[in-house]
Amino acid sequence: MNDSDQNPASNMHEFTVSELSSALKRSVETQFGHVRVRAEISGLSRPASGHMYFGLKDDKSVLDGVCWRGVAARLAFRPEDGLEVICTGKLTTYAGRSKYQMVVERMEPAGEGALMALLEDRKRILTAEGLFATERKKAIPYIPKKIGVVTSPTGAVIRDILHRLNDRFPRDVVVWPVIVQGQGAGEQIAQAIAGFNDLKGDTKPDVLIVARGGGSVEDLWAFNEEIVVRAVADSHIPLISAVGHETDTTLIDYAADKRAPTPTGAAEMIVPVKADLDHIIRDLAHRLNTQKSKVVFERSQRLKALARALPNPKDMLGLASQRLDDLTARLPRGLKAVLQNQSITLNRLVGGLSIGRIKQICNFHASAMDSVNVRLKSAANRKLTVLDDTLKAQVRILESLSFTRVLERGYVMLTNVNGMAVTSAAKASIGDLLTARFHDGDKAVTVGQDVAHVTNPKPTKGRSKKKILSSGDDKQGSLL
């Protein structure tokens, strides 16, 4: 039996792994160069590169898919797990992992039903969290000073809003430009709402409008994204949703403080018509003046009626005036009689006094004052003597209790750099700078190494081991 009979495959071509991978790649791409797949997205991931990686699955199988960054940025909606889509692209192989995948060149929802089902599911979850609760709604200011608008700066929406505001009641408008459709629109809208809320002072608007023109469900999908809905619900500034036409509904309509049927309608909600206000003010001013005149006339008539009911002031004052005249005539005579009586009394008192009597009274009071003065000086001297003895006794007691007397007996008081007394060895560390206070002065010392407690320490040459506090320099003392 020859070798060819023993090894019938010896004449087959031997592929390298790379050759086989390339052949498979060409075969798959040739056979499936353009395919259209309907499936459900699962395991979606978006790395920093901007590409999207996901799985396309049905009830039995899973196909890996990739959407390059340029294609992902042009998508009209934001792909999410669980969304049924129709993908158009080609199949290819990935030799690095011996697997095949679909390169998606176009992706669209599998009908509005799939998006609506996802929308209802998300609405149910956010409603359960309370993001759409009525008690969260804030009142829209009647005439705001500054209005913030989140929309595309190049669309007709911002022009319609500005035109309507100028017609009704011109206000300051700040526009935060964003894209309102496609990949990344939701992130930009959410960042714009948060950015307006982070402004301070006069730059912060009093009310916000999030606006976009009409479109399909896919076109308006950015306003259904969870990140945008949460940004609207978390806004501290009152916010009006003005997305699409009157028949269009997005999730931010439920989270916003007020929903406008159109962007133009939002402008009408925010400000009244200035001309109408001027007319109302003029009408109110006219009514006020009319009512004021009426009240003045009625009060004047009432005052006149009350005045007619009052008695004549001349009649009321006549009797008092007559009595005043009588008293005025009697007053000089009464004053003259009083003065005469007082003069007689004074003359009688003066006649009873003599120079000798006056001197006698003065001498008596002077003698009494001298006696009181002598007694007062004596009492003051005795009191001062007692207080002086008491003070000296207190001084002697204080001196006996003073710590300086203890220092005179050979003791030393240590204080740290803060002036606090060091009362134990645990409060002093090696290297600490302390102040040793003697009875006749202070010395600066430094804490040295600890000394073992021995009965007969052996002296060493040069210096003693018992030194625990040593001089830091020539100006410091040492404690042995």
GULUM-739496 format. One line per 2 residues: number of its first residue (from 1); for each residue x, z negated, y of C-alpha. Coordinates in nm, 2 decimals, always signed. Example, Ala and Ser with C-alpha at 12.3 -4.5 7.8 and 13.67 -1.06 7.14 Angstrom:
1> +1.23 -0.78 -0.45; +1.37 -0.71 -0.11
This chain:
1> +0.00 +0.00 +0.00; +0.15 +0.10 +0.34
3> +0.14 -0.08 +0.67; -0.14 +0.13 +0.81
5> -0.37 +0.03 +0.52; -0.29 -0.34 +0.58
7> -0.35 -0.33 +0.97; -0.61 -0.06 +1.04
9> -0.62 -0.16 +1.42; -0.25 -0.10 +1.47
11> -0.32 +0.23 +1.65; -0.57 +0.08 +1.90
13> -0.47 +0.07 +2.27; -0.36 -0.27 +2.39
15> -0.50 -0.37 +2.73; -0.35 -0.62 +2.96
17> -0.60 -0.87 +3.11; -0.58 -0.71 +3.45
19> -0.64 -0.36 +3.31; -0.94 -0.48 +3.12
21> -1.08 -0.66 +3.42; -1.03 -0.35 +3.64
23> -1.21 -0.14 +3.38; -1.50 -0.38 +3.36
25> -1.52 -0.39 +3.74; -1.53 -0.01 +3.77
27> -1.79 +0.01 +3.49; -2.02 -0.26 +3.64
29> -1.99 -0.12 +4.00; -2.06 +0.23 +3.87
31> -2.36 +0.14 +3.66; -2.50 -0.11 +3.91
33> -2.37 +0.01 +4.25; -2.71 -0.04 +4.41
35> -2.96 -0.29 +4.28; -3.26 -0.48 +4.42
37> -3.33 -0.83 +4.28; -3.62 -1.06 +4.33
39> -3.53 -1.42 +4.26; -3.52 -1.78 +4.39
41> -3.22 -1.92 +4.58; -3.05 -2.22 +4.43
43> -2.72 -2.41 +4.50; -2.68 -2.25 +4.85
45> -2.35 -2.34 +5.02; -2.21 -2.24 +5.36
47> -1.83 -2.31 +5.39; -1.64 -2.29 +5.72
49> -1.56 -1.93 +5.66; -1.92 -1.83 +5.73
51> -1.99 -1.67 +5.40; -2.28 -1.78 +5.18
53> -2.26 -1.86 +4.81; -2.57 -1.92 +4.60
55> -2.74 -1.85 +4.27; -3.03 -1.62 +4.22
57> -3.25 -1.74 +3.93; -3.57 -1.69 +3.75
59> -3.72 -1.89 +3.47; -3.45 -1.78 +3.22
61> -3.13 -1.67 +3.39; -2.90 -1.73 +3.69
63> -2.70 -1.46 +3.88; -2.42 -1.56 +4.11
65> -2.45 -1.41 +4.46; -2.24 -1.39 +4.77
67> -2.33 -1.28 +5.12; -2.04 -1.21 +5.35
69> -2.02 -1.36 +5.70; -2.12 -1.04 +5.89
71> -2.43 -0.99 +5.68; -2.52 -1.36 +5.69
73> -2.51 -1.36 +6.07; -2.76 -1.07 +6.09
75> -3.02 -1.23 +5.87; -3.36 -1.27 +6.05
77> -3.42 -1.61 +5.88; -3.22 -1.90 +5.74
79> -3.20 -1.89 +5.36; -3.27 -2.22 +5.19
81> -3.28 -2.36 +4.83; -3.61 -2.28 +4.66
83> -3.70 -1.98 +4.88; -3.80 -1.67 +4.69
85> -3.62 -1.36 +4.83; -3.55 -1.00 +4.76
87> -3.18 -0.91 +4.77; -3.04 -0.57 +4.79
89> -2.67 -0.50 +4.71; -2.43 -0.42 +4.43
91> -2.30 -0.60 +4.12; -1.93 -0.66 +4.09
93> -1.69 -0.87 +3.89; -1.47 -1.16 +3.99
95> -1.16 -1.13 +3.77; -1.03 -1.47 +3.88
97> -1.30 -1.64 +3.68; -1.41 -1.36 +3.44
99> -1.76 -1.36 +3.59; -1.99 -1.11 +3.76
101> -2.18 -1.16 +4.08; -2.40 -0.98 +4.32
103> -2.27 -0.89 +4.67; -2.58 -0.91 +4.89
105> -2.60 -0.66 +5.17; -2.96 -0.73 +5.27
107> -3.19 -1.03 +5.21; -3.56 -1.07 +5.30
109> -3.82 -1.32 +5.20; -4.04 -1.21 +4.91
111> -4.34 -1.17 +5.13; -4.48 -1.41 +5.39
113> -4.63 -1.62 +5.11; -4.29 -1.75 +5.01
115> -4.20 -1.85 +5.37; -4.54 -2.01 +5.42
117> -4.51 -2.21 +5.10; -4.17 -2.34 +5.22
119> -4.31 -2.40 +5.56; -4.60 -2.61 +5.43
121> -4.38 -2.81 +5.21; -4.15 -2.89 +5.50
123> -4.44 -2.97 +5.72; -4.57 -3.22 +5.46
125> -4.23 -3.40 +5.44; -4.19 -3.42 +5.81
127> -4.55 -3.54 +5.86; -4.49 -3.82 +5.61
129> -4.18 -3.93 +5.82; -4.41 -3.96 +6.12
131> -4.23 -3.69 +6.33; -4.57 -3.54 +6.42
133> -4.75 -3.87 +6.50; -4.97 -3.88 +6.82
135> -4.82 -4.21 +6.94; -4.48 -4.04 +6.97
137> -4.61 -3.79 +7.23; -4.49 -3.84 +7.59
139> -4.69 -3.76 +7.91; -4.58 -3.45 +8.10
141> -4.49 -3.53 +8.46; -4.75 -3.39 +8.71
143> -4.50 -3.22 +8.95; -4.15 -3.24 +8.80
145> -3.85 -3.20 +9.03; -3.63 -3.02 +8.78
147> -3.73 -2.81 +8.47; -3.50 -2.74 +8.18
149> -3.56 -2.42 +7.97; -3.41 -2.35 +7.63
151> -3.44 -1.98 +7.56; -3.25 -1.65 +7.56
153> -3.11 -1.57 +7.90; -3.16 -1.19 +7.86
155> -3.52 -1.18 +7.74; -3.85 -1.13 +7.93
157> -3.95 -1.49 +7.85; -3.73 -1.66 +8.12
159> -3.84 -1.40 +8.38; -4.21 -1.47 +8.30
161> -4.15 -1.84 +8.34; -3.96 -1.81 +8.67
163> -4.22 -1.57 +8.81; -4.51 -1.79 +8.72
165> -4.34 -2.10 +8.86; -4.26 -1.92 +9.19
167> -4.63 -1.81 +9.22; -4.77 -2.16 +9.15
169> -4.52 -2.42 +9.27; -4.15 -2.34 +9.30
171> -3.92 -2.59 +9.13; -3.56 -2.61 +9.03
173> -3.50 -2.46 +8.69; -3.20 -2.50 +8.46
175> -3.16 -2.26 +8.17; -2.96 -2.34 +7.86
177> -2.89 -2.00 +7.70; -2.93 -1.98 +7.32
179> -3.00 -1.71 +7.06; -3.36 -1.74 +6.94
181> -3.34 -1.54 +6.62; -3.09 -1.50 +6.33
183> -2.81 -1.70 +6.18; -2.71 -2.00 +6.39
185> -3.01 -1.99 +6.62; -3.14 -2.32 +6.49
187> -2.81 -2.50 +6.55; -2.79 -2.36 +6.91
189> -3.15 -2.46 +6.99; -3.10 -2.82 +6.86
191> -2.77 -2.85 +7.05; -2.94 -2.73 +7.37
193> -3.22 -2.99 +7.34; -2.97 -3.27 +7.27
195> -2.75 -3.15 +7.55; -3.03 -3.17 +7.81
197> -3.10 -3.53 +7.69; -2.73 -3.63 +7.73
199> -2.72 -3.52 +8.10; -2.71 -3.80 +8.36
201> -2.84 -3.85 +8.71; -2.99 -3.56 +8.92
203> -2.87 -3.30 +8.67; -3.11 -3.43 +8.40
205> -3.44 -3.24 +8.40; -3.78 -3.41 +8.41
207> -3.94 -3.18 +8.15; -3.82 -2.92 +7.89
209> -3.96 -2.59 +7.77; -3.85 -2.44 +7.44
211> -3.96 -2.08 +7.47; -3.95 -1.75 +7.28
213> -4.16 -1.44 +7.27; -4.38 -1.34 +6.98
215> -4.27 -1.20 +6.64; -4.31 -1.22 +6.27
217> -4.27 -1.53 +6.06; -3.91 -1.43 +5.99
219> -3.84 -1.38 +6.36; -3.97 -1.73 +6.45
221> -3.81 -1.90 +6.15; -3.54 -2.07 +6.36
223> -3.82 -2.29 +6.52; -3.93 -2.40 +6.18
225> -3.58 -2.53 +6.08; -3.56 -2.91 +6.02
227> -3.26 -2.95 +6.26; -3.47 -2.81 +6.55
229> -3.78 -3.01 +6.46; -3.59 -3.33 +6.45
231> -3.41 -3.25 +6.78; -3.76 -3.20 +6.94
233> -3.90 -3.52 +6.80; -3.59 -3.72 +6.92
235> -3.60 -3.58 +7.27; -3.64 -3.85 +7.54
237> -3.74 -3.59 +7.79; -4.10 -3.47 +7.76
239> -4.10 -3.13 +7.59; -4.34 -2.83 +7.57
241> -4.32 -2.58 +7.29; -4.39 -2.23 +7.40
243> -4.29 -2.01 +7.10; -4.47 -1.68 +7.02
245> -4.82 -1.59 +7.11; -5.13 -1.80 +7.09
247> -5.18 -1.72 +6.72; -4.82 -1.81 +6.63
249> -4.76 -2.16 +6.50; -4.42 -2.32 +6.43
251> -4.32 -2.67 +6.32; -4.19 -2.76 +6.67
253> -4.55 -2.72 +6.80; -4.64 -3.03 +6.60
255> -4.33 -3.23 +6.71; -4.34 -3.13 +7.08
257> -4.53 -3.35 +7.33; -4.74 -3.05 +7.42
259> -4.79 -2.70 +7.29; -4.84 -2.40 +7.52
261> -5.00 -2.08 +7.39; -4.73 -1.86 +7.56
263> -4.42 -1.92 +7.77; -4.63 -1.83 +8.08
265> -4.88 -2.08 +7.98; -4.61 -2.35 +7.96
267> -4.52 -2.28 +8.32; -4.89 -2.32 +8.42
269> -4.90 -2.65 +8.23; -4.60 -2.80 +8.41
271> -4.69 -2.74 +8.77; -5.02 -2.70 +8.96
273> -5.10 -2.43 +9.21; -4.95 -2.54 +9.54
275> -5.21 -2.35 +9.74; -5.49 -2.54 +9.56
277> -5.32 -2.87 +9.63; -5.28 -2.78 +10.00
279> -5.66 -2.70 +10.01; -5.74 -3.02 +9.83
281> -5.52 -3.23 +10.07; -5.68 -3.07 +10.37
283> -6.03 -3.13 +10.24; -5.95 -3.49 +10.16
285> -5.80 -3.54 +10.51; -6.11 -3.40 +10.67
287> -6.33 -3.62 +10.45; -6.11 -3.92 +10.54
289> -6.14 -3.86 +10.91; -6.52 -3.81 +10.89
291> -6.56 -4.13 +10.69; -6.33 -4.31 +10.93
293> -6.54 -4.20 +11.23; -6.85 -4.30 +11.05
295> -6.72 -4.65 +10.96; -6.60 -4.70 +11.32
297> -6.94 -4.60 +11.46; -7.13 -4.83 +11.22
299> -6.90 -5.13 +11.29; -6.94 -5.06 +11.67
301> -7.32 -5.07 +11.63; -7.31 -5.39 +11.43
303> -7.08 -5.55 +11.69; -7.32 -5.46 +11.97
305> -7.61 -5.61 +11.77; -7.42 -5.93 +11.71
307> -7.32 -5.95 +12.08; -7.68 -5.93 +12.19
309> -7.76 -6.23 +11.96; -7.50 -6.45 +12.13
311> -7.58 -6.67 +12.42; -7.45 -6.60 +12.77
313> -7.10 -6.74 +12.81; -7.18 -6.85 +13.17
315> -7.47 -7.06 +13.04; -7.25 -7.22 +12.78
317> -6.97 -7.30 +13.03; -7.19 -7.41 +13.32
319> -7.23 -7.77 +13.21; -6.86 -7.81 +13.12
321> -6.76 -7.65 +13.45; -6.97 -7.89 +13.64
323> -6.82 -8.19 +13.46; -6.47 -8.06 +13.53
325> -6.54 -8.04 +13.90; -6.67 -8.40 +13.89
327> -6.36 -8.53 +13.71; -6.14 -8.33 +13.94
329> -6.29 -8.50 +14.24; -6.26 -8.85 +14.09
331> -5.90 -8.81 +13.96; -5.71 -8.87 +14.29
333> -5.91 -9.19 +14.36; -5.84 -9.32 +14.00
335> -5.47 -9.24 +14.03; -5.44 -9.42 +14.36
337> -5.61 -9.73 +14.22; -5.38 -9.74 +13.92
339> -5.07 -9.71 +14.14; -5.18 -9.99 +14.36
341> -5.24 -10.22 +14.06; -4.90 -10.14 +13.91
343> -4.73 -10.20 +14.25; -4.88 -10.54 +14.28
345> -4.77 -10.64 +13.93; -4.42 -10.51 +14.00
347> -4.39 -10.71 +14.33; -4.50 -11.02 +14.15
349> -4.24 -10.99 +13.88; -3.96 -10.91 +14.13
351> -4.05 -11.21 +14.34; -4.01 -11.44 +14.04
353> -3.65 -11.34 +13.99; -3.34 -11.46 +14.18
355> -2.97 -11.38 +14.18; -2.88 -11.71 +14.02
357> -3.14 -11.66 +13.74; -3.00 -11.32 +13.66
359> -2.64 -11.45 +13.64; -2.75 -11.73 +13.41
361> -2.91 -11.49 +13.17; -2.61 -11.26 +13.18
363> -2.36 -11.55 +13.11; -2.58 -11.68 +12.82
365> -2.57 -11.34 +12.65; -2.20 -11.29 +12.72
367> -2.12 -11.62 +12.55; -2.34 -11.53 +12.25
369> -2.15 -11.20 +12.22; -1.81 -11.37 +12.23
371> -1.91 -11.61 +11.95; -2.04 -11.33 +11.73
373> -1.72 -11.13 +11.79; -1.50 -11.41 +11.68
375> -1.70 -11.47 +11.36; -1.70 -11.10 +11.29
377> -1.32 -11.07 +11.31; -1.27 -11.37 +11.09
379> -1.51 -11.23 +10.82; -1.35 -10.89 +10.84
381> -1.00 -11.04 +10.79; -1.12 -11.24 +10.49
383> -1.28 -10.93 +10.33; -0.97 -10.72 +10.38
385> -0.75 -10.98 +10.22; -0.97 -10.99 +9.91
387> -0.97 -10.61 +9.88; -0.59 -10.60 +9.93
389> -0.54 -10.85 +9.65; -0.78 -10.65 +9.42
391> -0.60 -10.33 +9.49; -0.25 -10.47 +9.42
393> -0.38 -10.61 +9.08; -0.52 -10.27 +8.99
395> -0.19 -10.10 +9.08; +0.00 -10.35 +8.85
397> -0.23 -10.28 +8.56; -0.20 -9.90 +8.61
399> +0.18 -9.93 +8.62; +0.19 -10.14 +8.30
401> -0.02 -9.87 +8.12; +0.18 -9.57 +8.25
403> +0.37 -9.36 +8.00; +0.68 -9.38 +8.23
405> +0.73 -9.74 +8.12; +0.74 -9.62 +7.76
407> +1.01 -9.36 +7.86; +1.22 -9.63 +8.02
409> +1.24 -9.80 +7.67; +1.42 -9.49 +7.53
411> +1.14 -9.27 +7.43; +1.11 -8.90 +7.51
413> +0.80 -8.69 +7.56; +0.80 -8.32 +7.45
415> +0.58 -8.05 +7.61; +0.54 -7.68 +7.54
417> +0.55 -7.40 +7.78; +0.18 -7.46 +7.86
419> +0.25 -7.82 +7.96; +0.07 -7.95 +7.65
421> +0.23 -8.25 +7.47; +0.38 -8.17 +7.13
423> +0.26 -8.47 +6.92; +0.37 -8.35 +6.57
425> +0.64 -8.15 +6.40; +0.38 -7.90 +6.28
427> +0.32 -7.79 +6.64; +0.68 -7.69 +6.70
429> +0.83 -7.38 +6.54; +1.20 -7.29 +6.52
431> +1.30 -7.11 +6.84; +1.03 -7.26 +7.06
433> +1.13 -7.36 +7.41; +1.02 -7.71 +7.49
435> +1.07 -7.96 +7.78; +1.20 -8.31 +7.70
437> +1.09 -8.56 +7.96; +1.31 -8.87 +8.00
439> +1.24 -9.16 +8.24; +1.49 -9.02 +8.49
441> +1.43 -8.64 +8.46; +1.35 -8.34 +8.24
443> +1.56 -8.12 +8.01; +1.48 -7.78 +7.85
445> +1.54 -7.78 +7.47; +1.50 -7.52 +7.19
447> +1.38 -7.61 +6.84; +1.65 -7.57 +6.58
449> +1.64 -7.56 +6.20; +1.45 -7.83 +6.00
451> +1.65 -8.13 +5.88; +1.61 -8.26 +5.53
453> +1.53 -8.63 +5.50; +1.84 -8.77 +5.33
455> +1.98 -9.12 +5.32; +2.35 -9.05 +5.39
457> +2.38 -8.69 +5.52; +2.74 -8.57 +5.51
459> +2.87 -8.46 +5.84; +3.00 -8.10 +5.88
461> +3.28 -7.98 +6.10; +3.18 -7.85 +6.43
463> +2.82 -7.97 +6.45; +2.58 -8.20 +6.29
465> +2.31 -8.09 +6.05; +2.07 -8.34 +6.20
467> +2.03 -8.14 +6.52; +1.67 -8.01 +6.52
469> +1.65 -7.93 +6.89; +1.95 -7.76 +7.06
471> +2.03 -7.64 +7.40; +1.94 -7.28 +7.46
473> +2.20 -7.24 +7.74; +2.41 -7.45 +7.98
475> +2.10 -7.54 +8.18; +1.91 -7.68 +7.88
477> +1.95 -8.02 +7.72; +1.97 -8.10 +7.35
479> +1.80 -8.36 +7.14; +2.01 -8.51 +6.85
